[in-house]
């Protein structure tokens, strides 16, 4: 069966806004609508010409069920454009792009709006099970005596909330938080605290330089209901130094740990959207081409080693496309943790890892530092889990086009023990 080429026409994202202890100004659908509205406004087709809208989101608000449909309707796609939501933890935005790719590749669709969104600051506080049960019994109590009796069963501990975000960032199978899995990788690959903090500092420096050089032009401004304008990622620190980062205490293993909030990605709100099209749609609407989505690889591994997902996904992707590390001009590996990115780079050039996992006689290869996350990453920008997979694809394509580069790989680790990698080709300059 003929496989149609899949083009990325254009993309946009909101500023990524750091969570600061209370609900952010925007819901997940708000963020996606801001990005989508700016993106669609500059297209020669109308929103109703889209075949589908596919969005990744992990924690939508309670009134945002099937958030993709809500976004599509708010963007003016009309009643007759289908929309659906995907969830693959940290790779949800990347999964949306892959879903769109498969639809276009098969010939089922020609024009799809895909991406991801997340408002992590709006993750809810939950009642404990004992409180939920008590409220159920209270609702069934009809007489004064029944309610009086029920009140005697109420305990202060029932009011202690469960933080849904912490639950969502923990693996229930192995009982580890994502940060603890990063500690596992630091120990396994002998990554030092200084190496992590240096990586983190450089992430901030790279973003600052890229912003100064106007290389973050995929960002569109957004405005709160109070009239406040957000035009840039607000978690970036210009004063970040290794010395300052060294003063932070380990958070996930307070006795022996090395992973701190400073060398981890930030809890963040944000959205990223892309328009994907077939060759037919590109010709029909005379669309520009940012690049193409050539292939996608998903992989799985032990949940306690989840950060190594890219090292499991990248080698099969390269092998299937008869490519080597040296053939890739630019790389994006999402920065969930400094140790996690560093561990993947080490693993791909580790003989034992490559032999044990892929039965290879040689190593996959070394990703050059000057080709990896050249404009920084999630440690400085933030990691809104539903959006990050789409952000790194969009940013990589944008940079490849600016630099007239041929091939790129965007990869991401996924909570629960998975990894994803996307092979991209640059568009015509």
Secondary structure in CASP SS format (residue, H / E / C, confidence):
PFRMAT SS
TARGET T0000
AUTHOR 0000-0000-0000
METHOD secondary structure of the structure
MODEL  1
X C 1.00
X C 1.00
X C 1.00
X C 1.00
X C 1.00
X C 1.00
X E 1.00
X E 1.00
X E 1.00
X E 1.00
X E 1.00
X E 1.00
X E 1.00
X E 1.00
X C 1.00
X C 1.00
X E 1.00
X E 1.00
X C 1.00
X C 1.00
X C 1.00
X C 1.00
X C 1.00
X C 1.00
X C 1.00
X C 1.00
X C 1.00
X H 1.00
X H 1.00
X H 1.00
X H 1.00
X H 1.00
X H 1.00
X H 1.00
X H 1.00
X H 1.00
X H 1.00
X H 1.00
X H 1.00
X H 1.00
X H 1.00
X C 1.00
X C 1.00
X C 1.00
X C 1.00
X C 1.00
X H 1.00
X H 1.00
X H 1.00
X C 1.00
X C 1.00
X E 1.00
X E 1.00
X E 1.00
X E 1.00
X E 1.00
X C 1.00
X C 1.00
X C 1.00
X C 1.00
X C 1.00
X C 1.00
X C 1.00
X C 1.00
X C 1.00
X C 1.00
X H 1.00
X H 1.00
X H 1.00
X H 1.00
X H 1.00
X H 1.00
X H 1.00
X H 1.00
X C 1.00
X C 1.00
X C 1.00
X C 1.00
X C 1.00
X C 1.00
X C 1.00
X E 1.00
X E 1.00
X E 1.00
X E 1.00
X E 1.00
X C 1.00
X C 1.00
X H 1.00
X H 1.00
X H 1.00
X H 1.00
X H 1.00
X H 1.00
X H 1.00
X H 1.00
X H 1.00
X H 1.00
X H 1.00
X H 1.00
X H 1.00
X H 1.00
X H 1.00
X H 1.00
X H 1.00
X H 1.00
X C 1.00
X C 1.00
X C 1.00
X C 1.00
X E 1.00
X E 1.00
X E 1.00
X E 1.00
X E 1.00
X E 1.00
X E 1.00
X E 1.00
X E 1.00
X H 1.00
X H 1.00
X H 1.00
X C 1.00
X C 1.00
X E 1.00
X E 1.00
X C 1.00
X C 1.00
X H 1.00
X H 1.00
X H 1.00
X H 1.00
X H 1.00
X H 1.00
X H 1.00
X H 1.00
X H 1.00
X H 1.00
X H 1.00
X H 1.00
X C 1.00
X C 1.00
X C 1.00
X H 1.00
X H 1.00
X H 1.00
X H 1.00
X H 1.00
X H 1.00
X H 1.00
X H 1.00
X C 1.00
X C 1.00
X C 1.00
X C 1.00
X H 1.00
X H 1.00
X H 1.00
X H 1.00
X C 1.00
X C 1.00
X E 1.00
X E 1.00
X H 1.00
X H 1.00
X H 1.00
X H 1.00
X H 1.00
X C 1.00
X E 1.00
X E 1.00
X C 1.00
X C 1.00
X C 1.00
X C 1.00
X E 1.00
X E 1.00
X H 1.00
X H 1.00
X H 1.00
X H 1.00
X H 1.00
X H 1.00
X H 1.00
X H 1.00
X H 1.00
X H 1.00
X H 1.00
X C 1.00
X C 1.00
X C 1.00
X C 1.00
X H 1.00
X H 1.00
X H 1.00
X H 1.00
X H 1.00
X H 1.00
X H 1.00
X H 1.00
X H 1.00
X H 1.00
X H 1.00
X H 1.00
X H 1.00
X H 1.00
X H 1.00
X H 1.00
X H 1.00
X H 1.00
X H 1.00
X H 1.00
X C 1.00
X C 1.00
X C 1.00
X C 1.00
X C 1.00
X C 1.00
X E 1.00
X E 1.00
X C 1.00
X E 1.00
X E 1.00
X C 1.00
X C 1.00
X C 1.00
X C 1.00
X C 1.00
X E 1.00
X E 1.00
X C 1.00
X C 1.00
X C 1.00
X C 1.00
X C 1.00
X C 1.00
X C 1.00
X C 1.00
X C 1.00
X C 1.00
X C 1.00
X H 1.00
X H 1.00
X H 1.00
X H 1.00
X C 1.00
X C 1.00
X C 1.00
X C 1.00
X C 1.00
X C 1.00
X C 1.00
X C 1.00
X C 1.00
X C 1.00
X C 1.00
X C 1.00
X C 1.00
X C 1.00
X C 1.00
X H 1.00
X H 1.00
X H 1.00
X E 1.00
X C 1.00
X C 1.00
X C 1.00
X E 1.00
X E 1.00
X E 1.00
X E 1.00
X E 1.00
X E 1.00
X E 1.00
X E 1.00
X E 1.00
X E 1.00
X C 1.00
X H 1.00
X H 1.00
X H 1.00
X H 1.00
X H 1.00
X H 1.00
X H 1.00
X C 1.00
X C 1.00
X C 1.00
X C 1.00
X C 1.00
X E 1.00
X E 1.00
X E 1.00
X E 1.00
X E 1.00
X E 1.00
X E 1.00
X E 1.00
X E 1.00
X E 1.00
X C 1.00
X C 1.00
X H 1.00
X H 1.00
X H 1.00
X H 1.00
X H 1.00
X H 1.00
X H 1.00
X H 1.00
X H 1.00
X H 1.00
X H 1.00
X H 1.00
X H 1.00
X H 1.00
X H 1.00
X H 1.00
X H 1.00
X H 1.00
X C 1.00
X C 1.00
X C 1.00
X C 1.00
X H 1.00
X H 1.00
X H 1.00
X C 1.00
X C 1.00
X E 1.00
X E 1.00
X E 1.00
X E 1.00
X C 1.00
X C 1.00
X C 1.00
X E 1.00
X H 1.00
X H 1.00
X H 1.00
X H 1.00
X H 1.00
X H 1.00
X H 1.00
X H 1.00
X H 1.00
X H 1.00
X C 1.00
X C 1.00
X C 1.00
X H 1.00
X H 1.00
X H 1.00
X H 1.00
X H 1.00
X H 1.00
X H 1.00
X H 1.00
X C 1.00
X C 1.00
X C 1.00
X C 1.00
X C 1.00
X C 1.00
X C 1.00
X C 1.00
X C 1.00
X C 1.00
X H 1.00
X H 1.00
X H 1.00
X E 1.00
X C 1.00
X C 1.00
X C 1.00
X C 1.00
X C 1.00
X H 1.00
X H 1.00
X H 1.00
X H 1.00
X C 1.00
X C 1.00
X C 1.00
X C 1.00
X C 1.00
X C 1.00
X H 1.00
X H 1.00
X H 1.00
X H 1.00
X H 1.00
X H 1.00
X H 1.00
X H 1.00
X H 1.00
X H 1.00
X H 1.00
X H 1.00
X H 1.00
X H 1.00
X H 1.00
X C 1.00
X C 1.00
X C 1.00
X C 1.00
X E 1.00
X E 1.00
X E 1.00
X E 1.00
X E 1.00
X E 1.00
X E 1.00
X E 1.00
X C 1.00
X C 1.00
X C 1.00
X E 1.00
X E 1.00
X E 1.00
X E 1.00
X E 1.00
X E 1.00
X E 1.00
X E 1.00
X E 1.00
X C 1.00
X C 1.00
X C 1.00
END
